[in-house]
Amino acid sequence: MQRADLGDVQINYVIEGSDTAPTLVFAQGLGCDLRIWKQVVERLPKSLRILRYDMRGHGQSSCPEPPYRMGNLVRDSERLLDHLNIRDSLFVGHGLGGMVAQGLAIKRLDQIRAMVLSNTAAKLGMVDMWETRSAQVLGHGVSALEQDTMKRWFTRAFLKSNEIAPWRDMFLSQPENGYAGSCAAIAGTDFYTPTSGLRLPALGIAGTEDGVTPADLVRETVGLIPGSDVAIVRRAGHLPSVEQPDTYTQLLMEFIDRTGHLGIAR
């Protein structure tokens, strides 16, 4: 792992592959970190350059005081890609990371030529919901949300399996200030109008048992972009990259093939 000093924030990241190869960028959702992509990255071809990073307030990145704005998170991504001299990426954003993907595409089409909006939305929930959740975390820690979050994230079968333990631990390891700050960023975001103006290849991915961003919400968001497609992963909740990595990787590879991303020369 490496750390990019962007001035007001330090971003933890992992980058693999040749710096001349076509790049995939992975950004995680609220309460997660770059580990959610590990099983998918292991299945992707070595001919790709792959960047995973922890958003501010998550994982091993620094954790500024809340609240955050979506502009902060988009700017972090923009500066990280500039720092690494990445252009024409295929950006895969999950949840909060999918909102960042939309914001980055609106702002910097030189950095992002195609995107995967995974288990995300153009607008998610109401302001009072996020304010309540933020207050719970700041008052009682992320453990106050652990039980409900696991139920929203995963299928019943996965929750009963031994595989749930590392993902519960991942959630519980997230900084309270980072979670609360990101809640504020989501609360203040409505990308319906700007996303409807985007013209780039886009794929939506949804889980049939997602308790955070149901398939209809993902479909509605991706449908704002002409020519976009939606893929539904069965027997998966909010984290299909964790529950169904084979299917998730296959969907990514099909999208990479359709967009000709492996043929992009840098």
N, C-alpha and C positions, 0 to 999 in steps of 0.2 A: 504494500500500500504506500501511496505517496500523499503529500499534502501541498495544496496550492495556496499560497498566501495572496489573497485578493484585497488586502488592506483592512477592510472592516470585518472580514470573515475569512476563516481558513477552511478549505474544502478538502475532505478526504476522498481519494479516488484510487481506482485500480485501472490501469490501461494495459492491454495485451495486444500483441500483433505488430506488424510492420507499420511504420508511420507513412508508408506510401499506399497502404491498403484502404479499401472502402471502409468507412467507420460506422459502427452502430453505437449509439449512446443510450444508456439505460438510466432512468431516474425513478426512484421508488416513491411509494405513497406514504401517507401520514402514519407515524408509529412504526415504520419499517426502516430498513437500511439496505445497503447494497447486497447483502447476503441473499435476498429474495430472488436474485437473478442467477445464482451460482449454478444450479442444475441446468438451466437453459444455456448458459455460456459454455458449459462443458460439452454440450451437444452440437454447438455451432461449428461451422468449418473454420479451420485455422487460417484461411485466406482472408479473413476479416480482421479489422482492427476494432477492438471492443473497449469502450470506456464505461465503467460503472462509477457512480459517485454517490456520496451521502449528502443530501441537502442540508443546509444550515439547520442547526438544532437537532440533527439526527445522527445516529451512528457515531463515527469518530470525527465528524466535522465540528467546528466550534459552535458555540451556542450563545449568540447575542441575546440580550434581554428582550422579552416580548413587549409589544406585539410586533409581528412581521406583516408586510404587505406583499401581495403577489408580485408586485414589481421588484421587490428585493430578491425573490426566489428566481424570477426570470433573469434578472441581471446577474445573479450568481452563475447561472448556467451559461449565459452569454460570455461572461468574463473567463470562465473555466475553459470553454471551447476556444476562445481567443488565445488564452495562455498556452493551450496545447496545439494551436494552429490547425484546428479542425474546421473544415468547410464541407458542405454537401453531405451532411450526415443523414442517416436514417435514425430518427429519434424515437425511442420506445419509452413512453411515460405511463406509469401505473398510478391511478388515484390522483393524489396531489401532483405527482410527476407528470400526469397527463394534462393537468391544467397548465403546468409550466411549459409543456410541449406546445400547447395552443398559443400561449403568450410569446414564446420564442419564435414560432412560425409567423406570427403577426408582425414581429419586430425585425427578425433577421433571417430572411429567406436565403441568404448566402450561407448560413450555417446549417440549415435544415431543408432537405429536398423532399423528404417523405416522412410520415410519422405513423406510429402505432399508438392509438389511444386505448389503453387497457384499463377496464374497470374504473372509468372516470366519467366526468361530466363537464359541460360548459358552466353550469352553476349547480352547486350541491348544498341542499338543505337551506334552512332559514338562519338568519343572524342570531336569533335568541338561542337556538340549539347549540351553535358553536360557542356562544358566550357561556352557556351553562356548562358545557363540556370543559372549556378552558378553566372555569372557576373550580370545577371538581378536581382537576389535575393539580392546579396550583395549591389547592387547599389540602388535598389528601394523597397526591402522587398518582402516577399512571396506574398503579395497582387498583385504584378505585374503579377503573374502566376495564380491567382485564377480563372479567367474566363475560360481560356483554360484548366486548370487542371480539373475543375468540368466537362467539356464537355468530356474529355478523360476518366474520372473515372466512370461516371454514364450514365444510359440510359436517353433518352429524357423524358420518363414518370416520372422517379424518380426526374429529375431536376425540373419538373413542380409541384412536390408535396411538402407538408409542411415538409416532412421527410428530405429534403436536408439541412436544416438550421444547425443542430448540426455538420454535417460533413464538411460543409463549414467553420464553426467556428473552428473545429479541425485543418483543414489545415492552417488557418490564424494564429493559435496560435503557430505554429512550429517556432523554432528559425532560423533566417537567416543563422547563422554560421553552424548550424547542417545540414540544407538543402544543403548548398553549399558544405560542407565537404563530405556529402554522395554522391552528384553528382560526385565528384572527385573519390570516391571509385568505383562507377559504371563504370565510364569512363575507369578506369584502369583494369577492370575485363574481362577475357575471360576464361570461365570454360569448353569450349567444349571438350578439350582433357582430363583433369582430371575427368570430370563428366562421360565421356564415359568409364572410368575404374572402376566406382562404381558397386558394386554387392550387392544391398539391396532392399527390397520392396519399390516401389515408385509409387505415384499417382500424376498425374498432374490434376489441376483444372483450367478451363478457362471459361470466360464469352463470350457469343456470340456477345456482343457489347462493348468489351474491346478496348479502344482506345490507350492503353499503350502497352499491351502485347497480341496481337491477338491470337486466339486459335491455329493457325498454328505454331506460335512461341513457345507456350507452348508445343504443340505436338512434335515439333522438339527437344526441350530440353529434355523432359522426354523420348523420343525415344532413347536417347543416352544410357539409362540404360536398359539392357535386362530384359524382363519380366514385364516392367512397364505398367501402364494403364493411360488413359486420360479420364476425365469426363468433359462434356461441360454443363455449366449452362445457360439455356435459359433465356432471359429477364434480363440479368445481364451484368454489365460493368466490370470495374477493381476491384470492391469490392463486389464480390458475397456474402461474409459473412455478408454484410450490406443489400444488396438489396434482397437476397434470403436466409435468414438464415436457414429456414426449409430444403431446398434442400441441402444447404452446410453441415448442420449437418448430414443429412442422408448419404451423400457421405462419410463423415468422419467415421461414425459408420460402414458403409459397409466395409471400408478399415480396420478399427480396427478389425472387425470380421475376415476378410481374413488373417490378419497378426497374429491373436491370441493375440493381445496386452493386452486385458483384462485378459488373463491367465498368463501373465508374473509375476513371483514372484521376489520381490527385496530383 
